[in-house]
Amino acid sequence: MPTTSVTPAAMQEQVRLGESLVVHGELSGNEDLTIEGQFDGTIDLQGHCLTVGAHGQVKAEIRAGRVIIQGTVNGNITARDRIEIRKSGQVVGDLVSPGIAIEDGAYFKGSIEILREGSLQTARVLTSSASGDHDE
């Protein structure tokens, strides 16, 4: 029998939350995630990519390495590397990241804070302390 080797890159697949799923709670992990369904809560994927697909509807405070929005997000987003709002995307909330891109046709309502080197650590501390101090 022939043997095949699996490289670590091939094993690292993106997890997908399908269109028919509705999830409430706290989500954290060490891999990339695509949400096509509904999610309500908090998302913490430090160092990884969160993609909200075209059918995705998210109401959450989001912290990730990179965030790509093609669907709808209501909540503040903090990304270590970059936030992208594609033309089909709708975001209501504040954005904090060193890189932010908003395509023509996208909807965005909120504030933007562009981080410089060294200021991301400050933003993480502020985000962590602020997340427990407000009522919704």
For each residue, the residues with C-beta under 8 A, 3 or more apart:
1:
2:
3:
4:
5:
6: 10 11
7: 10 11
8: 11 12
9: 12
10: 6 7
11: 6 7 8
12: 8 9 31 32
13: 31
14: 31 32 33 34 49 51
15: 29 31 32 33 34
16: 33 34 35 36
17: 21 23 33 34 35 36 37 39 56
18: 21 36 37
19: 36 37 55
20: 37
21: 17 18 37 38
22: 37 38 39
23: 17 27 37 38 39 40 41
24: 39 40 41
25: 40 41
26: 41 42 44
27: 23 33 39 41 42 43 44 45 60
28: 43 44 45
29: 15 33 45 48
30: 45 47 48
31: 12 13 14 15 45 48
32: 12 14 15 45 48 49 50 51
33: 14 15 16 17 27 29 43 45 48 49 50 51
34: 14 15 16 17 50 51 52 53 56
35: 16 17 39 50 51 52 53 56 58 71
36: 16 17 18 19 53 54 55 56 71
37: 17 18 19 20 21 22 23 55 56 57
38: 21 22 23 56 57 58
39: 17 22 23 24 27 35 43 56 57 58 59 60
40: 23 24 25 58 59 60
41: 23 24 25 26 27 59 60
42: 26 27 60 61 62 131
43: 27 28 33 39 50 58 60 61 62 63 64
44: 26 27 28 63 64
45: 27 28 29 30 31 32 33 48 49 50 63 64 65
46: 63 64 65 80
47: 30 64 65 80
48: 29 30 31 32 33 45 64 65 66
49: 14 32 33 45 64 65 66 67 68
50: 32 33 34 35 43 45 62 64 66 67 68
51: 14 32 33 34 35 67 68 69 70
52: 34 35 56 58 67 68 69 70 71 72 73 89
53: 34 35 36 56 70 71
54: 36 70 71 88
55: 19 36 37 71
56: 17 34 35 36 37 38 39 52 53 70 71 72
57: 37 38 39 71 72
58: 35 38 39 40 43 52 62 71 72 73 74 75
59: 39 40 41 73 74 75
60: 27 39 40 41 42 43 73 74 75
61: 42 43 75 76 127 131
62: 42 43 50 58 67 73 75 76 77 78 79
63: 43 44 45 46 78 79 124 127
64: 43 44 45 46 47 48 49 50 67 77 78 79 80
65: 45 46 47 48 49 79 80 81
66: 48 49 50 79 80 81 82 83 84
67: 49 50 51 52 62 64 77 79 82 83 84 97
68: 49 50 51 52 84 86
69: 51 52 73 83 84 85 86 89 90 91 106
70: 51 52 53 54 56 86 88 89
71: 35 36 52 53 54 55 56 57 58 88 89 90
72: 52 56 57 58 89 90 91
73: 52 58 59 60 62 69 77 89 90 91 92 93
74: 58 59 60 91 92 93
75: 58 59 60 61 62 92 93
76: 61 62 93 94 95 96 110 127
77: 62 64 67 73 83 91 93 94 95 96 97
78: 62 63 64 96 97 123 124 127
79: 62 63 64 65 66 67 82 83 95 96 97
80: 46 47 64 65 66 97 98 120
81: 65 66 97 98 99
82: 66 67 79 97 98 99 100 101
83: 66 67 69 77 79 95 97 99 100 101
84: 66 67 68 69 100 101 102 103
85: 69 89 91 101 102 103 106 108
86: 68 69 70 89 103 106
87: 103 104 105 106
88: 54 70 71 105 106
89: 52 69 70 71 72 73 85 86 103 106 107
90: 69 71 72 73 106 107 108
91: 69 72 73 74 77 85 95 106 107 108 109 110
92: 73 74 75 108 109 110
93: 73 74 75 76 77 110
94: 76 77 110 111 112 113
95: 76 77 79 83 91 100 108 110 111 112 113
96: 76 77 78 79 112 113 115 123 127
97: 67 77 78 79 80 81 82 83 100 113 114 115
98: 80 81 82 114 115 116 117 120
99: 81 82 83 114
100: 82 83 84 95 97 112 114
101: 82 83 84 85
102: 84 85 106 108
103: 84 85 86 87 89 106
104: 87
105: 87 88
106: 69 85 86 87 88 89 90 91 102 103
107: 89 90 91
108: 85 90 91 92 95 102
109: 91 92
110: 76 91 92 93 94 95
111: 94 95
112: 94 95 96 100
113: 94 95 96 97 123
114: 97 98 99 100
115: 96 97 98 119 120 123
116: 98 119
117: 98 120
118: 121 122
119: 115 116 122 123
120: 80 98 115 117 123 124
121: 118 124 125
122: 118 119 125 126
123: 78 96 113 115 119 120 126 127
124: 63 78 120 121 127 128
125: 121 122 128 129
126: 122 123 129 130
127: 61 63 76 78 96 123 124 130 131
128: 124 125 131 132
129: 125 126 132 133
130: 126 127 133 134
131: 42 61 127 128 134
132: 128 129
133: 129 130
134: 130 131
135:
136:
